[in-house]
Amino acid sequence: MSFVHIRASQQRRGLDLDLDLGEGDVLAVLGPNGAGKSSLLHLIAGLLRPDRGRIDVAGSVVTDTATGTFVPAHARGVVMLSQQANLFPHMTATANVGYAPRCAGESRAAVRAIARRWLEAVDATELAERRPAQLSGGQAQRIAVARALAAEPRLLLLDEPLAALDVGTAPALRRLLRDLLKGQRRTAIVVTHDLLDALAICDKAVVIERGRVVESGPVRRVLTAPRSDFAARVAGINLLAGVSTGPGMISTAWGEIAGVGDELAHGSAAIALCRPGAVAVHLEHPHGSPRNVLAVTIAAMDLHGSTVRVRGADQPDGAAGLAADITAASAAELDLEPGKTVYFAVKAHEVTLHPALSPPPPPDPG
């Protein structure tokens, strides 16, 4: 049985969402800007009403348009944490953390004990008497995490919780969230654009595009063998869409692509994946062992770790351009530059073939 179930649509925002989450799971929600990620959280939190649908949290119906059920946000047992800490500026850290227990009618002694316990949990006891103006961004977010958990939510919603933190502060808070969520088997949904957040904190992932879930599964599968164009771009993996034409072959806008992997039904939608590091770049059409050769116009070049990433123009079907990672010496020897046409070559055993997910329907023009 699902701990969280949502099947809801909202026409004005172009949403038609269907997903389930088990108790103790931590779900990463990925997708391009404007896809509907934050709207998903707002539907669950009771900050947005769907036109149609039902939402269940921990066995309780919190929204059901068929019966007119709509539990107000404060009564859902759901807490949302955003990239801004939003602490009460006139309260100390202790008072901020103890706010929810105090509102629930706990005694002063109990509130102090609860606040102290959660400040210890986020390693912030030395900040107990400080007010928000006296805290750094990372310190304030630690207090916000403690305040959220002190409310004992059935479900924790995190909307880009690390986005406002600098690169020196984010890793410590990422480890803190991972330890708290997994150590206490908390159920949480995390909206993020950061690959590290998804891999370090979450065990499952969904990709939302144009208001619909287009991909779901274990987070490492989604990010290492993606089935959607967005997930492939996030993971830095080349993805080509096509149709199966026979064992180990799919037909794409580039032509026939050979690979290995899943057994595909003839004529079924399929995708081919390959790592940029497996792609060789040639000035002339190569002959010999590479089975897949694609003529590509270079759109951009940039340093990617210790290599140069050569990015091609968008694919013929509009998907993100293909990428190749080569050494700086190779890039100089080939005299590569944007606008130049080159050949990307990759051996068949470096390409994996998988069934394709159904693409989301186009947005409603109305």
BELQUIRA-V69107 format. One record per helix or strand of 2 or more residues. SS is the DSSP state (alpha for helix, beta for strand). FROM is the first residue (numbers start at 1). LEN is the number of residues. If there is no record, write none. Layout:
BEGIN
{{SS | FROM | LEN} {SS | FROM | LEN}}
END
This chain:
BEGIN
{{beta | 4 | 7} {beta | 15 | 7} {beta | 26 | 5} {alpha | 37 | 9} {beta | 52 | 6} {beta | 60 | 5} {beta | 69 | 2} {alpha | 73 | 3} {beta | 78 | 5} {alpha | 93 | 5} {alpha | 99 | 5} {alpha | 108 | 14} {alpha | 125 | 3} {alpha | 132 | 3} {alpha | 137 | 14} {beta | 155 | 5} {alpha | 167 | 17} {beta | 188 | 4} {alpha | 195 | 7} {beta | 204 | 6} {beta | 212 | 7} {alpha | 219 | 6} {alpha | 229 | 7} {beta | 237 | 10} {beta | 249 | 4} {beta | 255 | 4} {beta | 260 | 2} {beta | 269 | 7} {alpha | 276 | 3} {beta | 280 | 3} {beta | 292 | 13} {beta | 307 | 6} {beta | 323 | 4} {alpha | 328 | 7} {beta | 341 | 6} {alpha | 348 | 3} {beta | 352 | 4}}
END
